[in-house]
């Protein structure tokens, strides 16, 4: 993030998606350290295995930031798709306003994604360590769907470049 803000050569619109991805991953790292630190600190205590508001919040934040990170990777792939396959139309298609809207959409869509996952279930049941259908639903919604879309987009780039 600092390099993008500091060096003029990196201040084109495509790098703003990467700066937003870096911010998301930094927040994700902080959330992970806080979650692991709390688990380590609470180890051995009876309340460590109960559901607390803090654990539920951290679990939701984990789901939000991981889906946000995946959606940012998808936005980077879409930007590269346009840059590689339509280089002459790139400046016309990906303006500063559209890229800013795309970055904002990744953050908002990640929140909507997590909201859809959480609807109808308590966060403690959804993110408890007991496994079950909620973990499968979370994994599919946060990792598999964007992962398949990412793979498909890079496949289209590869296929167009191979021709």
Helices and strands as residue ranges (DSSP letters): H 2-6, G 8-10, H 13-42, G 46-49, H 53-85, H 90-93, H 96-118, H 123-126, H 133-139, I 140-144, H 145-162
